[in-house]
Amino acid sequence: MKRILLLLILSIFTAGCATLGFDEQAKAPKSPDSRQTTEIENRHAMLVTPEQTEIIQIKPKRDENYDAVFEVADSLFDSKRYDEAKKLYRQIIDDDAENPKVPFCFYNIGLIGIKLMQWDTAVENFTEAAERLSGRDKADALLNLLESLRKTEDWERTEKLTKEITDRTDLRFTESERREIALRHAEALIMQGRIDEGRKLADYWRMTILKNIPRRDAVFIPELALAYYVLGRVSVREFSDIALDESKETLEKKCQKIIDAQTQFLKSINVGIIFWTNASAYEIANLYMNLYDEMQKHQVPEDLSGEEQEVYRCELWKKISNLLRKSRRTLSKSIESARKINEENEYTEKSFEMIGEIDRIYEEKENTCKN
């Protein structure tokens, strides 16, 4: 009778895939500044009291100035009343397309897209804003556009945009931002399957950033955390390209890719930028989950009886459930780190969702295999 897969599980998971957990190796240092560079603020906002934001239906005649409408929209934005703010920004765009506030209306609607994780909306509006703005404002719109494109996984357009803006001298990018753009380019190459090219570029910028920095000072540098994250994505892509079969060699290769990816993601976590801590922790947990899913989908040996198949499935669950434990522990530590500085981002939200899925799987499997 064929029991090859079970024998593989017994042998491999006692050694080959025993990776270190998030809490065992990666104690992310606390940032001295809870406002990370990934937090995006409304750059044209007015600070007003809540009482000043109640009257929002302002409809000036076409020949009147829309400054008052824009100010109210900004105050609504600051109060997190995003839908109401968006309506007023759109009112200005639709009623007075030549108004000098229009580029900033597009920009702030893009910010609302980011806040609400509506990435297509963000892409559309930052594209419009970037076409109309200049100087520092245009640079900010392009950086936000790159981040939004990344969330939509439009890697082809990301690559094209990074090429277009990398060498432009009219845009007021800082050196740190130019490194970020280069690393976005590297990630786009990797995710399109040009792995060696992307790895080489990401590693070049990693070494460039570290060149004149003592090891003890290599913390709180956003582009360094991004460089390690992108290098971790290399192994994630390679992991996904390996099809799991019945051979021990294939399982070992996939386990090795998890270890390789985890090494880079833990380095990103140790830089201490909470956004990349959350992103890296999520990627580690997601790798464990993906391997679990692939192994669960493997066919039960056909020569087993119905009762034997149930026993087989439960024995398999006992051997691979540790992957889910690792995933849950990694996600919990990541969320805990974010809570300490009141950080919320799409990765903390996705981590909560994955924890819920893990708990659901555990309840279902434990009930099935409790005997």
N, C-alpha and C positions, 0 to 999 in steps of 0.2 A: 504494500500500500504506500501511496505517495504521502509523505509527511515532510517534504523537503523544506517548505517554507517555515514550519514550526521549528524544525531543527536549526534553521538559519537564525530565527529570532532568538532562540535560546543561546546560541553562540555569540551572535553579534552584539546583542544588547547588554551582555555582561561585560563587554569591553569596548568595542569599536565606537559606540555612539555616546560614551559617557562624558559629555561635555560639561564644563563648569557653568553653573547657574549665574544669573544676574547678580544675586545677592552674595555670591561667594567670591566674585572677582572684581565687580565693578561698583565701587562706592563712589558715586558721582559727587564731586565737591560742590558745595553750595555756592551759587553765584553771588557776588557782592551786590549785584544790581538785579532785582527781580524782573526788570523790563528788558527782556532779551531783544536782540536785533531783529528777530523774526516777528515781533509784535509790531503791527502796523497801525499808526494813528492817523486820524483825520488831520491833514496838514492845513486845512483852511477852516477850522472850526471856531465858533464863538462860544465862550463859556457864559451861560445864562442861568437864571433860576428856573425851577420847574414852572412857576407861575407865568413866566414869559413865553412858554411853549404851547399854551393852550389854543391860541387862535392860529390855525394852520391853513385856512382856506383864503389865501391871499391871491387875488387875480387882478393885477394892475393892467391898465390899458397897454396896447402895444407900444405906444410911444413913451411909456413910463419906464423908469429904471427898476430892474429886478433885484437890486441889492437886498432889499428887505426880505424878499422871498428866499433868497439864498441864505441869509442870516438865520431865518427861522428853520430852514432845512438843516443847516449845520447844528443848530441847537437840538433839534430832534435826533440827529445822528448821535450827538454826545449823550443824549438821554437813552440811547439804544432803542429808539422808536424808529427802527430802520424802514419799515414799510411806509410810514408816513413821510419820512425824509426822502425816500426814493420817489414818491409821487410828486413832491415839490421840485426835486431836481429835474424830473422828466417834464414837468410843466414848463420850466425855463427852456429846456432843450426844444420842446415842441412849439412853444409860442414865440420864441425869439432866438432862432438858430445862430444869429450873428452876435449875440451877446457875449462879451468877454468872459462871463462866468461859465459859459457852456463847457469849455474843456475841463473845468474843475467839477462840474456836475457829472460828467462822464467818469472822472477820476473817483469821485466819492461814491458813485453807484458801484464802481468796481470794488471799492473798499467794503461796501455793504455785501457784495457777493462773497468776498473773503470771510467776512464776519459770519455770514450765514452758510458758508461752505457751498455756495452755489457757483461752482467754478466756471461753468459756461457763461454765466452772466458776468463774472469777473473778467474773463478773457475778452468778451465782446466790448466791454466798456473801457478796459485799459488799452485795448487796441485803438479805440476812438480817441481816448485822451492823449496817447502817445503821438498820434498824428497831428494833434492841434497844439501841443505844448512845446516848450523849448527849454534849454538849459537844464537846471537841476530838476525842475518839475517833470520834464520829459524823461530824464534818467530814472526818477522814482517810478514813473508809470511803466517804463520798460522792465524794471526789476520786478515789479508786482505782476506784470504780464508773464514773465518767465516763471514765476512761482505758480501762477494760475494754470499755465500750460502744463506744468509738471503734474498738477493734480488731475488734469484731464488725460494725462498720459499721451499727449500729442508730441511724441518725441521727434518726429520729423520736423515739425514747425519749430520746436525748441532748438534743434540743431541749426536750422536756417537762421533764426533770430540771433542766436549767440554769435554766429559767423558775421552777421551784418553789423552788430554793434561793438564787437570786440576792439577794433582798431579805430573807432571814431573818436576824434579829438575834440569835437564840438560838444560832446556829452560830458558832464562833470562827474564822472564816476571816480570814486576813491580807489586807491590801490586794493583795498580789501574787497570792494565790489567787483573790480576787474577779475580778481581771483575767483570770486563766487561765480561770475559769468563763465569763466573757463571751466570750472567744475560742473556747472550745469551742462555745458557742452559735452564734457566727458560722460556724464550720466546718460545723456541722450544717445551717445554712440553705443554705450553698453546695452541699453535697453532696446536698441535696434539690432543687436547681435554683433556689432563690431567691437567685440570684447577686448581684444588685445590693444586696439587703438585707444579705447576709452580708459583701460587700465593704465597704459603708459602715460596718458595725459594727466590723470588723477594723481598718479604717483609722483610725477614731475612737480605738481603744485604742492603736494604734501611735503616733499623734500625742500622746495623753495621756501615754504612758510617756516619750516623748522631750522633752516640753515643758520640763522643768527639768533636763535632763541635757546637759552639753556633749558634742559629737560624739565627742571622744576617749574619753569615759567610757561610751559606749553599748556596753559589752561585758559578758559574763557575767550577762546579765539574762534569765532563762528565759522570762518572758512576752513580752519583745521578740522573742526568737528565734521563739517560737510565733506572734506576730503576723505576722512576715514569712512564715513557713511557711504560715499560713492564707491570706495574700494570694497566695502562689504557687499554692495549690490552686484559686483562682479561675480562673487561666489553664489549669490542668489540666482542670478541668471544661469550660471553653469549648473546649479542644482536642478533647475527646472528643465534643462536640456537633457538630463539623464533619465531615461525611461526605466522604471523599476521592473525587473523581471525576476526569474526564479534563481538567479545566480547570486552567490555570496559576494562576488566581486562588485556587482552593481550596487548592492546595499551598502557595502563599505565605501564606495565612491560617493554616494549620496551623503553618508554620514560625515565623510571628510569635508565635503563642501559646506555642511552645516558648521563644522568646527572652524573652517577657514573664514566663513562669513562672520561667525560669532567673534572671532579674534579682532576683526576690524571694527565691528559694531561696539564692542566693549571699549576699544580705544576712543571711539567717538563719544561714548558715554562719559569716559574719564576726563574729557576736555571740559565738561561742566556746563555746556549750553543746554538748557532744559528741553528746548524744542527737539534738538537732535538726540538727546537722551531718550525722549519719548518715541521718536521715529525709529531709533536703533533697537530699542527694547521690543517694539512692535514687530520689527523685521525678524528678530531672533525667534520670538514666540510663533510668528507665522510660519517660519521654516519647520519648527517642530510639528505644528498643526498640519502642514502640507505632507510631511513624511507619514504622520499618523493616518491621514486620509488615504494616501496611496496604499499603505499596507492594509488598511481596512477593506479596500476595494479588491484585494487579491482573491482569486477564486479558491474556495474551499476544495480540498482534494475530493474528486468524484467517487473514489472507492470507499468513502466513509458512509456509514448508515446515517439516517436522520438524527438519531440521538448522538452519535459520534461527532457529527458536524456541529451540533450545539456545544458539545464539550470542547471541540477544537476552537470555536469562535471565542469561548470564554477564556480558554488558556491563552489565546492570542491577545485578548484584551488585557489580561493580567500582565503580560510581558511588555505591551506597548503603552499602557496607561501612564507610565512614567513620563512619556513625552508631553502629555497634557498637563501633568503636574509641573513640569519645568516651564511650560508655556504660562500657566496661571501664575506661578511664582514670579516670573520675569515681568509680566504685565502689572502685577500688584505692586512690585517695587517701583516700577516706572511711574505709576499713578501716584504713589505716595510721595515721590520726589517732586512731582508737579504740584501737588497740593500744598507742599511746604511754602511755595512762593505764589500760591493762588494762580497758577498757570492752567489755562485750558486751551487745547488746540485739537485739530482733527485726529491726532494720534491718541490722545487721552480718550476721546470719544470712541474711536475704533477699538481701543484696548478694553473699555468697558463692555462693548458689544461682544468681543471675543471671549471675555471671561464668562459672560452669560451663556454663550454657546458651549464652552467647556463644561460649565455646571450642568447644562441640559444633557450633554453626552454622558457625564458621570452618572447622573440620576437614572438615565435610561439603561446604561450598561450594568450598573450595580443592581438594579431591580431584576434584570434579565439573568444575571450570573450569580445572584446571592446564594443559590443553593450549590 
